[in-house]
Amino acid sequence: MKNAAMGVSPQRLARLAMEMSPVLADWFDAHGRDLPWRRTRDPYAVWVSEIMLQQTRVETVIPYYHAWLERFSDVAALARATDDEVLKVWEGLGYYRRALNLARAARLIVAAHGGRVPEDHAALLALPGVGAYTAGAVASFACNQPRPAVDGNVKRVLARLLLVNGSLSGPAAARHLAESARALIPLGRARSFNQGLMELGALICRNPPRCPDCPVRSFCEAARQGVQAEIPVREKRPAVTPLSVAAGVLVEDGKILVQKRPAMGLMPGLWEFPGGKLEPGETTGQALAREFSEELDLAISVGRKIAVIRHAYTRFSVTLHAFFCRLVPPGQDPRPTAADEIRWVRPGELSSLAFPAADVELIRLLAERGVEPD
């Protein structure tokens, strides 16, 4: 067995490009799913969809895609938006830096490209948040350019077709798979072929693979040798870290204090209720008092418990303990040391700001139960 895609001979790649690639492109044209971003050749709409689809299920993305294009119909509309507006439309989709990078890139496109998403591959790669996969996807899906678009699904398909044994996660493997993918693109059919590779990986060439349904099974070296279930080598997933967090709904004169997370770091630019992780040996009340003191220079009393909210993220799971809080004495002025901004907002204004998922659930509970601390 070959240990890298570069071990596949140019002659075999050329033969596959002539014989296998048109079959896959025809299969996609006939059987590809009718997804909203496949009905357009607008590079902006394609770009938005590809950023949204990173590490997110298709079913989850569809309503966000429609809402985004309704709110930000083109690059100019996105470039004019504030980060708060962008994050609110994105709220719940996760990986929030993707949204901020879309907005940054839109402002750059307006400044440097006349408000049109560039079709040049190098110019696409220069945009914030655009890597090799996204640039290749926009160039091939929107413009039919012969550029590879190799995501996780495509890696798995190529590994089996070409019998790539070993890890696919390193830069050398990524480079070799991209080179092979580009060599396989049939003349004039980059759009259908690249999307066909992705569709094959999403629907058929999965774990375990559904080989009897595969339109290009006869060309697959792993299937020929009967090792398709063993390829690619499974990568060890990072452990999920459990986190216990205390959050305080601080109420003063009918308003609630919220703070904006820093622009760098986890969930950048989102609003949140003040609080933080419990230190070893702390109670939730002690953690809240410490966090309010350290990060806002406020003395508080911790009141009634509102709820315990659990939410799972990719690499950590949060158990959020939410409490009502009051200033003791009243009238103190917060002096934030860890937030980019603070605001006193009325309960009805919370829904206009973008929050992490656990805080969104807390806001829902507050709307149902009211915000009277006692």
C-alpha positions as CSV (number, residue, x, y, z in Angstrom):
1,M,0.0,0.0,0.0
2,K,1.1,3.5,-0.8
3,N,1.8,5.8,2.2
4,A,0.9,9.1,0.5
5,A,-1.0,10.4,-2.4
6,M,2.2,11.4,-4.1
7,G,2.8,7.7,-4.5
8,V,0.1,7.5,-7.1
9,S,1.7,7.6,-10.6
10,P,0.9,10.5,-12.9
11,Q,-0.2,7.9,-15.5
12,R,-2.9,6.5,-13.1
13,L,-4.1,10.0,-12.1
14,A,-4.4,10.9,-15.8
15,R,-6.4,7.7,-16.5
16,L,-8.7,8.3,-13.6
17,A,-9.2,11.9,-14.8
18,M,-10.3,10.6,-18.2
19,E,-12.4,7.6,-17.0
20,M,-13.5,8.1,-13.4
21,S,-13.9,11.9,-13.1
22,P,-16.5,12.4,-15.8
23,V,-18.6,9.5,-14.3
24,L,-18.5,11.3,-10.9
25,A,-19.4,14.6,-12.4
26,D,-22.3,13.1,-14.3
27,W,-23.5,11.4,-11.1
28,F,-23.5,14.7,-9.3
29,D,-25.3,16.5,-12.0
30,A,-28.0,13.8,-11.9
31,H,-28.2,13.1,-8.2
32,G,-26.7,16.0,-6.2
33,R,-28.9,17.4,-3.5
34,D,-30.9,20.5,-4.3
35,L,-29.3,22.9,-1.8
36,P,-29.9,26.6,-1.9
37,W,-26.2,27.6,-2.4
38,R,-26.1,25.2,-5.4
39,R,-28.7,27.3,-7.2
40,T,-26.4,30.3,-7.6
41,R,-23.2,31.2,-9.3
42,D,-22.8,34.3,-7.2
43,P,-19.3,34.1,-5.6
44,Y,-20.5,36.1,-2.6
45,A,-23.4,33.6,-1.8
46,V,-21.1,30.6,-2.4
47,W,-18.4,32.1,-0.2
48,V,-21.0,32.7,2.6
49,S,-22.3,29.2,2.4
50,E,-18.8,27.6,2.5
51,I,-17.8,29.6,5.6
52,M,-21.1,28.6,7.3
53,L,-20.7,24.9,6.4
54,Q,-17.3,24.6,8.1
55,Q,-17.8,22.1,11.0
56,T,-21.6,22.6,10.7
57,R,-24.3,20.3,9.4
58,V,-26.1,21.2,6.2
59,E,-29.6,21.1,7.9
60,T,-28.4,23.6,10.5
61,V,-26.9,26.0,7.9
62,I,-29.9,26.4,5.6
63,P,-32.0,28.8,7.7
64,Y,-28.9,30.8,8.7
65,Y,-27.9,31.0,5.0
66,H,-31.3,32.5,4.0
67,A,-31.4,34.9,7.0
68,W,-27.8,36.1,6.2
69,L,-28.6,36.9,2.6
70,E,-31.8,38.5,3.5
71,R,-30.0,40.8,6.0
72,F,-26.7,41.2,4.1
73,S,-27.7,40.8,0.4
74,D,-24.3,41.6,-1.0
75,V,-20.7,42.5,0.0
76,A,-21.5,46.1,0.4
77,A,-24.3,45.5,2.8
78,L,-22.1,43.2,4.9
79,A,-19.2,45.7,4.8
80,R,-21.5,48.4,6.2
81,A,-22.7,46.3,9.1
82,T,-21.3,46.5,12.7
83,D,-19.8,43.5,14.3
84,D,-22.7,43.3,16.7
85,E,-25.2,43.2,13.8
86,V,-23.1,40.5,12.1
87,L,-22.8,38.4,15.3
88,K,-26.5,38.6,16.0
89,V,-27.4,37.1,12.6
90,W,-24.8,34.4,13.2
91,E,-25.9,33.7,16.8
92,G,-26.2,30.0,17.5
93,L,-24.1,28.9,14.5
94,G,-20.9,28.7,16.6
95,Y,-17.3,29.4,15.7
96,Y,-18.0,33.1,15.8
97,R,-14.7,34.2,14.4
98,R,-15.9,33.0,11.1
99,A,-18.6,35.7,11.1
100,L,-16.2,38.4,12.1
101,N,-13.8,37.3,9.4
102,L,-16.6,37.5,6.8
103,A,-17.2,41.1,7.8
104,R,-13.5,42.0,7.8
105,A,-13.1,40.4,4.4
106,A,-16.2,42.3,3.0
107,R,-14.7,45.6,4.1
108,L,-11.4,44.6,2.4
109,I,-13.3,43.6,-0.8
110,V,-15.1,47.0,-0.9
111,A,-11.8,48.8,-0.3
112,A,-9.6,46.8,-2.7
113,H,-11.9,45.1,-5.2
114,G,-14.7,47.5,-5.9
115,G,-17.2,45.5,-3.8
116,R,-16.9,42.3,-5.9
117,V,-15.6,39.0,-4.5
118,P,-12.4,38.4,-6.5
119,E,-12.3,35.4,-8.8
120,D,-8.5,35.3,-8.7
121,H,-7.3,32.5,-6.5
122,A,-4.4,34.4,-4.9
123,A,-6.7,37.3,-4.1
124,L,-9.3,34.9,-2.5
125,L,-6.5,33.4,-0.3
126,A,-5.6,36.9,0.9
127,L,-9.0,37.5,2.4
128,P,-9.4,37.1,6.2
129,G,-10.7,33.6,7.1
130,V,-10.2,32.2,3.6
131,G,-7.9,29.1,3.4
132,A,-7.0,26.7,0.6
133,Y,-10.3,24.8,0.8
134,T,-12.6,27.9,0.8
135,A,-10.6,29.6,-2.0
136,G,-10.8,26.4,-4.1
137,A,-14.6,26.0,-3.4
138,V,-15.5,29.6,-4.4
139,A,-13.2,29.4,-7.5
140,S,-14.6,26.1,-8.7
141,F,-18.3,26.2,-7.6
142,A,-18.9,29.8,-8.6
143,C,-16.5,30.3,-11.5
144,N,-15.8,26.7,-12.6
145,Q,-12.1,27.2,-12.3
146,P,-10.0,24.0,-12.1
147,R,-9.0,24.5,-8.5
148,P,-9.1,21.7,-5.9
149,A,-11.5,22.0,-2.9
150,V,-10.4,19.4,-0.4
151,D,-12.3,19.3,2.9
152,G,-12.6,16.4,5.3
153,N,-15.2,14.5,3.2
154,V,-13.0,14.8,0.1
155,K,-9.9,13.7,2.0
156,R,-11.7,10.5,2.9
157,V,-12.9,9.9,-0.7
158,L,-9.4,10.5,-2.1
159,A,-7.7,8.3,0.5
160,R,-9.9,5.4,-0.5
161,L,-9.8,6.0,-4.3
162,L,-6.0,6.4,-4.3
163,L,-5.2,4.0,-1.4
164,V,-3.6,6.6,0.9
165,N,-2.4,4.8,4.0
166,G,-1.5,6.8,7.1
167,S,-2.5,10.0,8.7
168,L,-4.2,12.7,6.5
169,S,-3.8,15.5,9.0
170,G,-0.3,16.7,8.3
171,P,0.7,19.5,5.8
172,A,2.5,17.1,3.5
173,A,-0.6,14.8,3.2
174,A,-2.8,17.9,2.6
175,R,-0.5,19.1,-0.1
176,H,-0.4,15.8,-1.9
177,L,-4.1,15.2,-1.7
178,A,-4.7,18.7,-3.1
179,E,-2.3,18.0,-6.0
180,S,-4.0,14.7,-6.7
181,A,-7.5,16.3,-6.6
182,R,-6.4,19.0,-9.0
183,A,-5.0,16.4,-11.4
184,L,-8.3,14.6,-11.4
185,I,-10.5,17.6,-12.4
186,P,-11.9,16.8,-15.9
187,L,-11.6,19.6,-18.4
188,G,-14.3,22.2,-18.1
189,R,-16.2,20.4,-15.3
190,A,-14.5,21.5,-12.1
191,R,-17.8,22.6,-10.5
192,S,-19.6,19.3,-11.0
193,F,-16.5,17.2,-10.2
194,N,-15.5,19.0,-7.0
195,Q,-19.1,19.0,-5.7
196,G,-19.4,15.4,-6.7
197,L,-16.4,14.5,-4.5
198,M,-18.0,16.3,-1.6
199,E,-21.4,14.7,-2.2
200,L,-19.9,11.3,-2.4
201,G,-18.1,11.9,0.9
202,A,-21.2,13.3,2.6
203,L,-23.7,10.6,1.5
204,I,-21.9,7.4,0.5
205,C,-18.2,7.3,1.2
206,R,-18.7,7.6,4.9
207,N,-17.8,5.6,8.0
208,P,-18.7,2.8,7.3
209,P,-18.7,3.3,3.5
210,R,-21.8,2.4,1.5
211,C,-19.8,0.9,-1.4
212,P,-22.7,-0.8,-3.2
213,D,-24.2,2.7,-3.9
214,C,-20.9,4.3,-5.0
215,P,-20.9,5.4,-8.7
216,V,-17.1,5.1,-9.0
217,R,-16.6,1.9,-6.9
218,S,-14.9,0.2,-9.9
219,F,-12.1,2.8,-9.8
220,C,-11.5,2.6,-6.0
221,E,-8.2,1.0,-5.0
222,A,-9.2,0.5,-1.4
223,A,-12.4,-1.3,-2.4
224,R,-10.5,-3.4,-4.9
225,Q,-8.2,-4.6,-2.0
226,G,-11.1,-4.8,0.5
227,V,-9.6,-2.3,2.9
228,Q,-12.0,0.6,2.5
229,A,-13.2,0.3,6.1
230,E,-9.6,0.7,7.4
231,I,-8.9,3.9,5.3
232,P,-8.3,6.6,6.2
233,V,-6.6,6.1,9.5
234,R,-8.8,7.3,12.3
235,E,-7.4,10.4,14.0
236,K,-7.7,10.6,17.8
237,R,-10.3,13.2,18.8
238,P,-9.3,15.7,21.4
239,A,-10.9,15.1,24.8
240,V,-13.9,17.2,25.8
241,T,-13.2,19.3,28.8
242,P,-16.0,19.8,31.4
243,L,-16.3,23.3,32.8
244,S,-18.4,24.6,35.7
245,V,-19.2,28.3,35.3
246,A,-21.1,30.7,37.4
247,A,-23.0,33.6,35.8
248,G,-24.7,36.6,37.6
249,V,-27.8,38.4,36.4
250,L,-27.0,41.7,38.2
251,V,-30.2,43.8,38.4
252,E,-30.1,47.5,39.3
253,D,-33.1,49.9,38.7
254,G,-34.8,47.5,36.4
255,K,-31.7,47.1,34.2
256,I,-29.2,44.2,33.8
257,L,-25.5,44.4,33.4
258,V,-23.9,42.6,30.4
259,Q,-20.4,42.7,29.1
260,K,-18.8,42.1,25.7
261,R,-16.1,39.4,25.4
262,P,-12.7,40.5,24.0
263,A,-12.2,40.6,20.3
264,M,-9.4,37.9,20.7
265,G,-10.0,34.5,22.2
266,L,-13.0,32.3,22.6
267,M,-16.4,33.5,21.2
268,P,-15.0,36.9,20.4
269,G,-17.3,39.9,20.4
270,L,-20.3,38.1,22.0
271,W,-22.1,39.6,25.0
272,E,-22.4,37.6,28.2
273,F,-23.6,37.8,31.8
274,P,-20.6,38.5,34.1
275,G,-19.1,35.5,35.8
276,G,-16.5,32.8,35.1
277,K,-15.1,29.4,35.9
278,L,-15.2,28.0,39.4
279,E,-11.7,27.6,40.9
280,P,-10.9,24.4,42.9
281,G,-12.7,24.4,46.2
282,E,-15.0,27.4,45.4
283,T,-18.8,27.5,45.7
284,T,-20.7,29.1,42.9
285,G,-21.5,32.1,45.1
286,Q,-17.8,32.5,46.0
287,A,-16.9,32.3,42.3
288,L,-19.4,35.0,41.4
289,A,-18.2,37.3,44.1
290,R,-14.6,36.9,43.1
291,E,-15.3,37.4,39.4
292,F,-17.4,40.5,39.9
293,S,-14.7,41.9,42.2
294,E,-11.7,41.0,39.9
295,E,-13.2,41.9,36.5
296,L,-15.7,44.7,37.3
297,D,-14.5,46.0,40.7
298,L,-18.0,45.5,42.1
299,A,-19.2,44.1,45.5
300,I,-22.3,42.0,45.2
301,S,-24.7,39.8,47.1
302,V,-25.7,36.5,45.4
303,G,-29.4,35.8,45.5
304,R,-31.8,33.3,44.1
305,K,-30.6,30.6,41.8
306,I,-32.2,30.9,38.3
307,A,-31.2,27.7,36.6
308,V,-28.5,25.2,35.8
309,I,-27.9,25.2,32.1
310,R,-25.8,22.6,30.3
311,H,-24.4,23.1,26.8
312,A,-21.9,21.1,24.8
313,Y,-19.3,22.7,22.5
314,T,-16.8,21.0,20.3
315,R,-14.0,20.8,22.8
316,F,-15.7,21.5,26.1
317,S,-19.0,21.1,27.9
318,V,-20.3,23.9,30.1
319,T,-22.5,23.6,33.2
320,L,-23.7,27.1,33.8
321,H,-25.0,28.0,37.3
322,A,-27.0,31.2,37.0
323,F,-28.0,33.5,39.9
324,F,-29.6,36.8,40.4
325,C,-27.3,39.3,42.0
326,R,-27.5,42.8,43.6
327,L,-24.9,45.5,44.2
328,V,-23.9,45.9,47.9
329,P,-24.1,48.8,48.4
330,P,-26.3,50.0,45.5
331,G,-25.0,52.6,43.0
332,Q,-21.5,51.3,42.4
333,D,-19.9,52.0,39.1
334,P,-18.4,49.0,37.3
335,R,-14.8,49.3,36.1
336,P,-14.2,46.5,33.6
337,T,-10.8,44.9,33.3
338,A,-11.5,41.9,31.1
339,A,-14.4,43.0,28.9
340,D,-14.3,45.2,25.8
341,E,-17.5,46.9,26.7
342,I,-20.3,46.9,29.4
343,R,-23.9,48.0,29.2
344,W,-26.9,48.3,31.5
345,V,-29.8,47.0,29.4
346,R,-33.5,46.5,30.0
347,P,-34.7,42.9,29.8
348,G,-36.4,43.4,26.5
349,E,-33.1,44.6,24.9
350,L,-31.2,41.4,25.6
351,S,-32.7,39.7,22.5
352,S,-31.1,42.4,20.3
353,L,-27.6,41.4,21.3
354,A,-25.6,38.2,20.3
355,F,-24.9,35.8,23.2
356,P,-23.3,32.4,23.5
357,A,-25.8,29.5,23.4
358,A,-26.0,28.9,27.2
359,D,-26.7,32.6,27.8
360,V,-29.4,32.5,25.1
361,E,-31.1,29.8,27.0
362,L,-30.8,31.9,30.2
363,I,-32.4,34.9,28.4
364,R,-35.3,32.7,27.4
365,L,-35.8,31.6,31.0
366,L,-35.7,35.2,32.1
367,A,-38.3,36.2,29.5
368,E,-40.6,33.4,30.8
369,R,-40.1,34.0,34.6
370,G,-39.2,37.6,34.9
371,V,-36.2,39.4,36.3
372,E,-37.2,40.1,39.9
373,P,-34.3,39.0,42.1
374,D,-36.3,38.4,45.2
